[in-house]
């Protein structure tokens, strides 16, 4: 599958920025796939342990931990939101500095 994607990238004449954008998207999809694979593997091991088929003593992840891990990926997928948060923090700091300078 990766070779097919690489052949597709080479066949279409893309600018370097488009190529980087596509490669970043592919790597993000692979990263999310790895996270989901590990999550469901650990959940499956815990399920087998509940049925006394194996002995599993590791941490059993919950769906809440899965949501928290994807929450950490959101700034990568939507960087414009991170930019807005940084702008709000800068405005807040400037306002605080202005308040300090205005007080007699």
C-alpha distance (Angstrom), angle and dihedral (degrees) to the residues before:
residue distance angle dihedral
X1 . . .
X2 3.80 . .
X3 3.79 91.2 .
X4 3.78 89.9 52.4
X5 3.81 90.4 52.1
X6 3.80 90.9 47.4
X7 3.81 91.1 49.8
X8 3.78 89.8 50.0
X9 3.79 90.9 51.1
X10 3.79 92.0 51.1
X11 3.80 95.6 45.5
X12 3.79 95.4 55.3
X13 3.76 112.7 63.9
X14 3.77 102.7 -125.7
X15 3.75 131.5 176.3
X16 3.80 115.0 -112.1
X17 3.81 90.6 -106.7
X18 3.81 92.7 53.5
X19 3.80 89.9 47.6
X20 3.80 91.7 51.3
X21 3.80 90.5 46.2
X22 3.80 92.2 52.7
X23 3.79 93.0 45.7
X24 3.80 90.7 49.8
X25 3.79 90.1 51.0
X26 3.80 91.8 49.5
X27 3.80 91.1 48.6
X28 3.82 90.6 48.6
X29 3.81 90.7 52.0
X30 3.80 90.9 48.6
X31 3.82 90.8 48.0
X32 3.81 91.9 50.9
X33 3.81 89.3 47.4
X34 3.80 90.7 53.6
X35 3.82 91.3 49.7
X36 3.80 91.7 49.6
X37 3.81 91.5 45.9
X38 3.80 93.2 53.0
X39 3.80 91.7 44.0
X40 3.79 95.0 52.4
X41 3.82 92.2 40.9
X42 3.80 90.4 56.8
X43 3.81 91.5 44.0
X44 3.82 89.0 50.2
X45 3.79 91.8 50.6
X46 3.81 89.9 50.7
X47 3.81 89.9 48.9
X48 3.81 90.8 52.1
X49 3.80 89.4 48.4
X50 3.82 90.6 53.1
X51 3.82 89.1 55.8
X52 3.85 90.8 49.1
X53 3.80 92.5 -118.2
X54 3.80 94.6 122.0
X55 3.79 137.8 4.5
X56 3.79 112.0 -112.4
X57 3.81 119.2 175.1
X58 3.80 99.9 169.5
X59 3.79 130.2 108.1
X60 3.80 114.6 -69.5
X61 3.81 109.3 -143.2
X62 3.78 120.8 -140.1
X63 3.76 128.1 -147.0
X64 3.80 87.8 -106.5
X65 3.79 91.1 62.8
X66 3.79 89.0 49.3
X67 3.80 89.7 53.9
X68 3.80 91.4 49.0
X69 3.79 91.5 52.1
X70 3.80 90.9 52.3
X71 3.79 89.9 46.8
X72 3.81 87.6 61.9
X73 3.82 89.4 54.3
X74 3.80 94.5 53.8
X75 3.84 95.5 86.3
X76 3.81 88.0 56.1
X77 3.79 92.8 51.4
X78 3.81 96.5 39.4
X79 3.82 109.2 27.3
X80 3.81 92.3 166.2
X81 3.81 89.5 73.0
X82 3.80 91.0 53.7
X83 3.80 88.7 50.8
X84 3.82 91.3 52.9
X85 3.81 91.3 50.1
X86 3.81 90.8 51.0
X87 3.81 91.4 48.9
X88 3.81 91.4 51.5
X89 3.80 91.0 49.9
X90 3.83 91.0 50.0
X91 3.82 91.4 49.8
X92 3.80 90.3 49.0
X93 3.82 91.4 51.4
X94 3.81 91.9 48.2
X95 3.80 90.5 49.5
X96 3.82 91.2 50.1
X97 3.81 91.0 48.4
X98 3.81 89.8 49.0
X99 3.82 91.2 50.5
X100 3.79 91.1 51.4
X101 3.80 92.0 49.5
X102 3.83 93.5 47.3
X103 3.81 96.2 53.1
X104 3.84 114.1 97.3
